[in-house]
Amino acid sequence: MLSEELIAKVGDSLDAMSPKPASRRELDVLVARIEGKIRAAQERGATYAEIAKQISESGYPIKTNTLRLAVQRRRKQPPDTKKQDGRNPARRKRPQTPNGGSSIVQRADTKKP
């Protein structure tokens, strides 16, 4: 069952696998830079599969679902909190109460009467 031919065939098929994007951050940067062009292509009737194929042919290997998820992640971010340099400043802000204080709850045993 396990022959040299089979081992060679499996090895060759692994060598032929296309590379994946280096990182999610790299993919997010790409999508952020070409988001307008992706939307324009979709408005002209292009599918995620066609767009992913075009991007892959341009030299950046990407699968259809990977592109779709990256675009959806980008679209879910409100315009004023879109990440810049991989950081989301809106997440670091501490919630404020209406009077401007922190929304941290005081322990019951330290409350003033």
Stockholm file with secondary structure:
# STOCKHOLM 1.0

chainA/1-113         MLSEELIAKVGDSLDAMSPKPASRRELDVLVARIEGKIRAAQERGATYAEIAKQISESGYPIKTNTLRLAVQRRRKQPPDTKKQDGRNPARRKRPQTPNGGSSIVQRADTKKP
#=GR chainA/1-113 SS CCCHHHHHHHHHHHHTSCCCCSCHHHHHHHHHHHHHHHHHHHHTTCCHHHHHHHHHHTTCCCCHHHHHHHHHHHHHSCGGGCCBTTBCHHHHSCCBCTTSSBCCCCCGGGCCC
#=GC SS_cons         CCCHHHHHHHHHHHHTSCCCCSCHHHHHHHHHHHHHHHHHHHHTTCCHHHHHHHHHHTTCCCCHHHHHHHHHHHHHSCGGGCCBTTBCHHHHSCCBCTTSSBCCCCCGGGCCC
//
